[in-house]
Amino acid sequence: MVEFAALLTKHDLRFFAAVLTISMPQRPLVNTYVQSRASSATNLRLLHLPPVDPPAPKHYHSSVAFLSLHIHNHRRHIRNALLSLLPAAVFVDMFCTSAADVAAELSLPCYLFFTSPASFLSFTLHLPQRVDSESSEFEFRKPLAPNRFAQPRVGSQRRAFVAVTPCGKVQETKGIVVNTLHELEPHALQSLYNDSRLPLVYPIGPVVDLVGSAQWDPNPIQYNRIIEWLDRQPVSSVVFLCFGSMGSLKAKQVEQIAIGLERAGVRFLWALREPPKAQLEDPKDYANEGDALPLPDGFLERTRGMGLVCGWVPQAKVLAHGSIGGFVSHCGWNSILESLWHGVVIATWPMYAEQKMNAFEMVRELGLAVEIGGVGGDLVRAETVESGVRTLMEGADEIRRKVKEMREKCREAWMQNGSSYNNLVTLIQELTT
């Protein structure tokens, strides 16, 4: 969202952007990022809303429900901020329907900024049709090929998910800005264009932060150690394993990955973080890596020189490094776009949210990734890890070729008269009119 705001203000100097931020004590990395951006912005600033008491646990049953309710409880502060700004338009994400309601009360044009792929947007828009179904599967014929996906729970939990997605509000917005590009998701986007119920759809991706956490990294010493180690590795020789800011693995799974990596005999950089100890918390770096890491005895000694195990990593900078040859990823959409921008092939390991659908689209629909495991949360054995990593690093020539082609398409989309460039120009014309 912040990168999109920066994009608007850089493209047209008449624009000034204000990003309303809500303090989340459980998300220290997010707060660190916000502080960093606030000190470096020019015609973009971050406005901190006054704090409110967090919802009591009895009022929510999941982290998504907590987030939605916490934002809802800031409605008065959001209204006051919008009244002081009187903006030309308000952009909200899929969890901020409360802010969309406030914008409507103030007769302010409101747009949805959708940070996931167009395929998942289409899924959320079709989901209400199945909200009362007892089936745990969803036959999804459009925009993806006929297949079956597990739905996000059944009964009341499914209705709770629908309540915080844009499905009920999207027709009330002026437009939908999607962080994707026409060349990547042509069929999914066409299905949205053809839906007469929807406002205009603007695919303006990839919107990625190419510097990433390198500019605000909480551990600069570790960052330097990682880059220096990568500098010593041959070109395209390292497999990078990273499961996102909220991703972590149980000890048994960590052990199986370690065994698989050692058997595969490949160079690796592994971002390994400690699972959260409480609900709503993020994973943290292990306090004492040598003693606390749940790795097989002697693993670090046997793989010394071939691999590096670390905590938080500046993912965008790592993916840009010439020594990276493959990326084992949780398939968050930001991670997928970053990997495509840098032409790095992904091995999919989805963990939560829409990541299973993202993985399916990348592997089965687009042929831009290889499959390694993680679907359903079952333990992925060492032999599967070994096979998947070998395929990623040694046997994915055709996929690698297609990823390189998509890399060029991502960059061409942002050249003058490229697809995303033109869509942004059209959006700006709409805003200034």
N, C-alpha and C positions, 0 to 999 in steps of 0.2 A: 504493500500500500504506500509506504514512504517512497520507494523507488519510483512508483507511478506518479506520485505528486511531484517529485523532483523532475521527472521527465516532462510533465506539463509545463512547469515553470521555466525549464531550460529551452523548450521549444518555442514558447511564446512569452516574451518578457513582460507582457501586460498582466500575466497571472501571478498571483501570490497565493501560496498554499498554507493552510494551517491544519495540522494533524492533531486531533484530540486524543490524548493518551490517558489510560487508566492504570493506576499502579497495581501491580500483581506481585506481592511479596514472594510467591512461590516460583517466580520466573526471573531469577537474577540476571540471566544472560540477556533477556529482552530489555530489562531496565538499564543494563549497561549499554546496550545498543542505542536506546532512546537518548541517554545522556550524551553519548558520543555524537549522534546526529544533530542534537540540539545545539552543540557548540560549533558545528562546522557548516550549518546551513546558511544560505543568504536570503533568498526570497521564499524560503520555506521555514516555518517554525513549528515547534511542537508545543502544544498547550496542554499542561497537566490539569486534568479535572480534579476538583477537591475529592478527597477520599470519602468513601461511605463504608459502613460496616459490611463485611462479607456475609453472604447468605448462610444461615444455619444449615448444618448437614441434613436435617430432617426435611428441608425444602428442595433438595435435589438428590438425584441418584447416580449422576455421572459427571465427569469433568465438563462435558459439553453443556449439560443442563446448568451446572454452576456458572460457566462462562456467560451463557445467555442471561441468566437471572442477575448476575453481577452487573452486566451492562445495562439491563433494564432498570436496576436500582439507581443508575446514574442519569436517568431521564431529565430530572430537573436541572442538573449541571450541564447536560448537553444542550438543553433548551436555552439556558442563560448564555452559553458560549456562542450558539448560533445567532442569538439576538444581538450580541455584541459585534459579531463579524459581518452579519448580513451577506453571506456569500452568494456568488453567482450560481453555485451548485453544491450539493452535498453528495459525497461518494461514501457508500457503506459496503461492508463485506457481508457474507452470508449469516454471520452471527449477530449483526447489529441492526436487526429489524426494529428495535426500539428507537434507534436514531432515525430510521426511515419514517417512523410514525411522527416523530417530533418535527422532521422536515416538512411533512405533509400538513401538520397543524399550522406551520409558519408560511405555508404556500411557497416553499423553496423547492426548485427542481432537484430530484434525487435520482442518482444512478447507482446501480449495483456494480461493484468491482469484484469479480469472481477470480479467486486466486488458484482455483483448480482447473483441470482441463474442460473443454467444451463437452466431452462425452459425459463427465460427471454432472455438469450442469443439466444436460438433457435428462439424466437419470433422476436428479432431484425434482425436476419438473413433472416427471411421470409418476413419481412415488406416491403422491396423494391418492391416485387411482387404486392403489393397493393397500392403503393404510389400514383398512379393517380386515384384510385377508389374514387367515390363519396360516397360510403357506409361508415357509421360510425361504422360498426361492422366487426369483423374479425372471420371467422370460423376456429377454431384452433383445428386440429385433431392430431397434432404431435408436441411435445411429450405428451401433456396432453390428457385426454379423450375429446371426442367431446363436445364442449361448445362454447359459444360466449362471446367475450370480447369487450368492447369499445376500439376503437383504439385511439391513442394520437392525436386527432383532424383530420381534413380533409383538402384536398387541399394544399395550400402553407404551412400551419403550419405543416402538416404531413411531407411534403418534408423537412422542416427545421429540424424536429426531426430526420429523416433518415440521414440528412447530418452530424449530430454530433454523430451518433451511429457507431458502428464498422462495420456495414454491408458492406460498400463499401471497407473497408481496410483489413478486417480480412484475406482474401486469400493471402495478401502480407506479412503476419507475419510468423515467424518461428514456432509459437505455441500459444496456448491459455491456460492461467492459470486461473482456475475458483475457486472461494472461496466456494466450496461445497464438498461433499463427495459422493462416489459411493453408499453407503448404504442409503443415504437420497434421491437421485434423480437418481435411476438406469435407468429409462425409458428415461428421458430427456437426460442424458449423452449418452445413447446408440444411440439416434437419431443423436447426434453430431458425435459420432464415425463412424456412417454409412454414413455420408455426405462426399463424395469423394472430394468435393471442399475445404474442410477445412484442415488446418495443424493439427498437433498433439494437443490433448486436455489433459490438466493435472489438474484433480480435486485434490486440495491439502488442502481442508478445514477440519474442521473449523479453519480458521485463525482468532483468536479473541484476544483482549487485555484483559486478565483476571483481570488486576489491574484497567484498565480503568482510568477515570478522578480522581480517588482518589489520584493519585500521582501528579496531577497538578491542582486540583480543585480550581477555582477562589474564592470559599467561604468555607474555611476549618471549620469555626465555624458552618455553616449549616450542613456540612458533619458529624461532630461529633454529632450534635443534632439528625440527622436522624439515625445514627448507634446506639446511646444510646437508642432511642425510640424503634427501632427494637429489641434490646436486651431484652426489657421488655415484648415482645409479645410472646404468645404461638407458638409452632412449626407449620408451614404451615397454619397460621391463617390469614395472611395479604394479601389483594389484592393490587397489585402495579399498578398504572396507570401512564404511561409515553408515550409521543408521539414524542420523538426524539428531536434532537437539532434544527430542523427547524419546528417542529410541534406546533401549537397553536390552540385554539378554540375560537369561538365567544362567547359573553356573554350569549346569549340564550342557547347555547349548554352546557356551564359550569353550568348554573342553572339546566338544566335537569339532568346532571350527578350527581350533588349534591343531588337532590331530590331522584334519583334512589339509590344512595349509602346509604342514610339515611334510606330509606324504606327496603333495603336489610339487614341492621343491621350487616354488616360485618366490620371487622377491615380493614383500608385502609391507604396506603401511596400514595399521589397524587402529582405528579410533575406538577404544574400549572404555566404557564408562559404567559406573556403579548404578544399579537400579535404584529408583526412588524408594525411600523408606516410608512415605506417607502419600495418600491420595492427593492429587493436584500438584505435587512436587515434580520437578524435572530431575533426570539423572544428573549425577555429579561425577567429577573426576575422582578416581581412587586416591585416598589420602597418602598412602604409601604404596606405590606401584609394585615394588619388589616383593612385599609381603602379602598384600591384599588381593592381587589379581588372581582370579580363579582359573589358573592355567595349569596344565600338566607339569609334574615335577621335571625340572631341567629344560623346559621348552625355551625359555629366553636364552639360556646358554647355548643350546643346540642350534638356534636360528640366528644367533648373533652375526651381524653383517649382512644376513639375507633379509631380515625383517626388523621392523620397528613398531612396538606397541606403545600407544600414547593415549592421552585423554582428548579433550576438546581440540579440534583442528580447524584451521581456516579453510573450509572446504573449497571455496571458489578458487583460491590461490593454488591449492593442491591439484585440482583438476586441470588448471592451466599449465602445470609443470610438464615439461617434455618427457620426464621419466615415467609418467603414469600411462599404463597400457590398458587398464580395465578398472571398473568401479562396481563393487558389490554394494548395492544401495537398497534402502527401504522404500524407494520409489515415491517419496514426496515430490510434488510437482515442481517445486523450486529446484530440487536436486536433479530431476530429469532435464529441465531446461538448461541448467548449468552444464550438465554432461554433454548435451547435444550442442550447445554453443561451442564447447571446446573439442568436440569430436571424439569423446571417450565412450566406449561401449559399456553398457550396464549389464550386470547380472542381477536379476530381480530377487529381492527378499522382502516382500511387503509385510507390514506389521500391524497397522491400524488405519482408521479413517478410510479414505477412498483409495488407499495404496494398492489394494488387491485389484481394483478395476484399472488403475494406472498401469500396473504390471501386465495385466491381460492385454490392454491396448498396445503396449510397447512390444510385447512378444508375439501375440497371435495376430493382431490387426495390422500393425505397422512393420513388423519384422526388424525392429531397431534395437532389440535386446535379447539376451539369452536368459533362460529360466534356471534358478538354482534352488529355491525353496522358500520356506517360511509360511506358505499359505495354510491357514487354519490353525497356526500356532503349534503344530506338532513338532517334535524334536527332529531336526534335520541331522542325519547321521554323517559321520566323517567321510564315508565313501562318496556320498552325494556332494558334499562340499568339495572334495578333491576333484571329482568329475566336472562339477560346474566351473571351478576355477581353471582347470585345464582347458575346457571348451572356451571360456572367456579369453584366455591369454594366448591360446595356440590354435583353436579350431573354428574361429568365427569370422573368417575372411570376408564372406559375402555380407554379413551383418556390419562388419567394420567399414566396408565400402559404402553401404547405405547410410551409415551414421556420418561418414565424412561428407556425403552429398547433403544430408540434412544440415550439417554444420554450415555449409555454404548458403543454403536456403534461409537459415536463421539470420545470417548476416545480411543477405540480400533483402530480406523483408524490411530491414531498417535503413536501407539506402534510399535516397530520394526516389520517389515513385514506387518504392517497394510496397508490398501489401499492408504491412503494419504501419509503415510511415503514412500511407494514404488514409488509413482508418483513423489514425491520430489526428491528421489534418481535418478530416470530416467531423470528428468529435469536437475539436477546437472551434470549428465554424458553428457548430450547434450551440456550444457554450457562449460564444461571443454574440450570437444572434439573440 
